[in-house]
Amino acid sequence: MFFNLFNKKKYIDCPNIKHSLHFFYNEVRACCTNVSGPIFYPNYKGEDIDWNFVYKERKNFFKKLKPKSSTDFIPQTCKGCCDIDQFVTNKKPEDFENVVNKVYFHNHMACNAKCIYCTYEYLERGYGYEVLPFVKSLINKKILSPNALIYMSGGEITISKEFEELLSLLLSYLNSQIEILTSGIKYCKSIEQAFIENKCRLMISLDSGSRDTYLKIKQVDCYDKVIENITNYIAASENAKNMITLKYIIIDNINDNTDEIEKFLTVSQNLGIKNVRLDIDYEKYKFTQDIRVPKHYFDLYEYFNASAKNKGLNILKCDQVEAILNKSK
């Protein structure tokens, strides 16, 4: 009893809940981790968004928190979050302004690839709702920070009918670089221009170093096209070498071997790409489930890091992947 009297209460002080915005396919919510977090508009289909309501919901979230000395202080919408430990504090969260400094676009799920590991395979593979009017509103109301971090994804964001105008608007307003997660199958002049202005980062999951392996994973025969597009981006701007990251997602019994990893790293080096990243299948090895990754994954990670370093490549890491691996050790 006396121990509990002196045991400090714990709070959640998550910056994503305060200042992040996630336009998901069928929801408008705060977070983009492995759990949903607070949802402002569930079952969403493009209705008007009241930004004052969103701000009030953010503040109400913190008001409703019941700080305790046990794990019960974590709200249901945040339980299982791979980032939650970073935002646990003994200090009561301070008030905050109505500012959005991080935005994720997942409003369309149409895609030009058919990746066998797709996290959103269970969703309808079509177009959701338009976000351009909402981004204009956020800018006009001075809610969107000019230094906001922007992540454009899908599905395949580049085949969205609003992509060109949306990217153009963001490029003209933001001081920060925009990160686009793309298959790389479609070449975009707007992305080329963004590279020239040094305001764009591209993440392409190549997942292979050969056409045959790419076809098995992506289920479309577009390996040569992606390589050609990367080459053309670099030809248009040297910035592309530093701003494109090639990602390798380990898929069991397909590319989970050192031979394919070596081919991938060699292709990256030959293209002139500076950044590479090694990931795992998030859907198969979910952080919230008690499924351990195969032991040989750790050997593959060591090989990937050593070979990439020898080739002068920068190795980027994903927090969610690191959390899953640490859980499996």
N, C-alpha and C positions, 0 to 999 in steps of 0.2 A: 504493500500500500504506500509506504513512504517513498519507495523507489519511483512509483508512478507520479508522485507529486513533483519530483525534480526532473522527470523525463521530459525533454523538450518536445513540443508539438511539431509536427511536420506539415509542410504546405507544398502545393504544386505552384510553381511560378514559371509557366511555360510561355515563351515568347510567341510560339506559333498560335496559341489560343488567343493571345492579345492582338497579334498583328499579321497573321497569315490568312490567306484566302485560297480555297481550293474549289475550282469549278469542276466538279466531277460529273460524270455522264448523267446521273439521275439525282444528284444532290449538290447543294452549295454548303460547304463546311469549312472548318478552320484548318484541319490538318491534312498532311499527306505522308503518313507513316504506314505502318502495317496494321493500324487500327483506325477507326473512323474519326475519333475525337468528337467534339461538339458539332452537331449538324444544325445549320440555320434554316435550311429549306430542304426537307426530305421529299422524296417522290417528285423531284423538280423537273419541270418541262419548259422552262423559259419564261415564267411569269415575271412581273416587275419585282425588283429587289429594293427593299427599303434599307438603306445603309444605316439609318439611325436605329432601326430594329436590330440589325446585325451587331452594332456597337453595344446596344443594351444587353443583348444576349451574351456577348463576351463578358461584360461586367457582371451580369447575373451569375455566370458560371463560377466566378471567383467568390461571389457573395454566398453562394450555396455550398461552397466547400466546407467540410466539417473536419478541421485539423485534429489529428489524433497522434498518439505516440506509436501506433501500430500501422500496418499496411492498409488498414481500412480507410485511410484518408484519401486513397486514390479513387477518383470517380470511375464509375462503370465504363464510361466511354473511353477512358484512357488506360484501362487495365490491359496489360499485355503489350503496351507500347515499347518498342525497342529503344526509344530515346528518353523514356520517362525518368530514368535515374539521373540524367543530366540536370533536371529541373526540380529536383526535390530540395527543399530549403527549410531552415528553422525560422526564417523570417517571413512575416506576413507580406504577401505581394502588395506593391504600391499601386496607386491608381495610374491609369495610362490614357493616352490620347487616342482619338479615332484615326489611326494611321495604319495603312496596309503597306508592309515592307517586304512581303513575299507572296507571290502568286503562282499557283499551279493551274495549268490548263489541261484538263482531261475531258472536255465536254463532247468530243467526238470519238467514236470507237471504230469507225471505218478504217481499213488498213490495206496497204498494197503488199503485205507479206502475210504468211500464215504460220508464224513461229510456234513450234510445238510446246514451248514453255510459257506461252502468253498468259500473263496474270489475269487478264480480263476476258478470257475465252468464254466465260459463262454469261457475259453480257451480249446484248444484241449488237451485231457488227454493223452499225449504221451511224447516221448523223444524229446528234443530240439536239442541242440548242445553240443559238448564236451568242457569243460573249462580247462582241465588238461594242454594242450599245452600253453595256455595263462598264467596260473599260473606259469609254468616253466619259461616262458619268463619274467614275472614280477620279478621273483626271480633272474634270470641271469642278468637282466639289473639293479638290485638293486633298483627297483622302489617300490616293496612291502616291507614295513617296517617289521622287525622281531618282532615288538611289535604290529602288526596290529590286529584289532578286526575282527574276521571272524564269519559270520553267514551262516550256511549251512541249506538250506530249499528246498522246492519244491512247489507242489507235495510232494513226499516222497523221500528224498535225499538218504536214505540207499539202495534203490532198483536200483539206478543208477549204470550202469556197471563200471563207473570210480570212484565210491565212495571210495572203499578201497584204491586205489592208491593215490587218491587225498588227503584223510585224512592222509595217511602215509607221503606224501610229506610235508603237512602243519605241522604235528607234529614234523617232523625232522628239519624244518626251523624256526618255530615260538618260541618265548619265552612266548607268551600269550596263554591264554586258548581259545579253539574253542567252539562256541556255536552251537549246532545242534538241530534244530526244527524237531521233528519226531513224528510219530504216536506211536512208541515204539513196533509195531507189529513184526518187524524183529529184532532178536537178532544178534548183530555184534561183533565179536571178536576184531575188530579194535577199537570199542568204549570201550570195556572192557579194552583193553590195554591202551587207552587214560585215563581212570579213574585211572588205576594203576599209570600212570605217572603224574596224577593230572593236565592234560592239556585239559580237556573236560568238558563242561557243556551241559546238556541235558534238553530240554524243551518238555514235553509231555502233550498234551491236553487230559486229561482223561475225563473231563467234567461230571463226574458222580461218584457215589459210589456204583453202582450196575450194574450187567450185563444187565438187561432189559433196563435201561435208556441209557446205553452205546450203545446198539444195535439200539435204536430209533434215536440216534444222528449220530452215525458213520455208520450205515447201514451195518456193518459187525460184526459177532459174535466173537470178539477177545478180550473181556475184560479180561478173565482169562489168556490169553496169555500175554497181556501187564503186568499184575500183576506178572506173573511168570518171565518175562524178567527183570523187575525192581528188583525183589528179587535176581535174579542171578547176576545182576550187583553189587548189594550191597555185595553179598557173595564173589565176586571176589575182591572187593576193598571197604573199608570203606569210601573212598573219595566220592563214588557215593551218599552217604546219603546227603552230602552237595552240590553236583554238579548236582543233578537231581531236577528240578522244576516241580511240577505237576500243571497244569493249569485247571481252571474251567471256561468255556465260558458259560455265561447265555443264554439259548435259550427259547424264549417265549413258554409257555404252555407245556414245557417238563421238564426242570430242574430248573425253576425259582421259587424255593420254599426252605424253610429252611430245610426241611427233607432231601432232596437230598444233599444239601450243607453239612449238618452235617455228612451224610454217607461218602461223599468225604473226608472231613477233618479227620474223624476217620480212613479211609483207609490209608490216607497219614501218619498219626501218627503211625499206626500199622506197616507200612512198614519201618518206621524209617526215612522217608524223612523229610528234615528240611525246605524246601522252597515251598511255594504255591503262586498261583497268581489267581486273579479273573479278568476275561475279559468279554467283551460283543461282540455281533455279529457285527463286523466292517462293514460287507456288508449291513446289514439291517439299521444300524444307522450310516451312513457315516457322517464324520465330515463336509464334503462339502455340505451336504444337511440339510435342516431345518426340521429334524425329531427328536423329543425329545424322550429320553428313557422313559419307563414307570416309574411312581412315585415309585412303590414298589421296583425298582432296588436299590434305595438309602437305603431302609430298609435292603435289602439283603446284601449290601456292609457292613453296620454296623454289621449285624449278622456275616458275614464271618470273618470280622476283629476281633471281640470280641471272637468268638469261636476258631479261629486259635491261637490267643494270649493265651487263656486259655490252649491250648494244647501244647504250647511251639513251635509253628511253626513260621517261618519267613515269613512275607508278602511282596512279591515283587509287584511292580506296573509298569504299562505300560503307557508311556507318552500320547499315542494316546487315550487310554481309559480315562485317567484323563481329557484330553481336551474335549472329547465328553460329559463326565459327567458334567463338569463345564459349558459347553454350554447349557446343558439341565436344569440347576438349575434355 
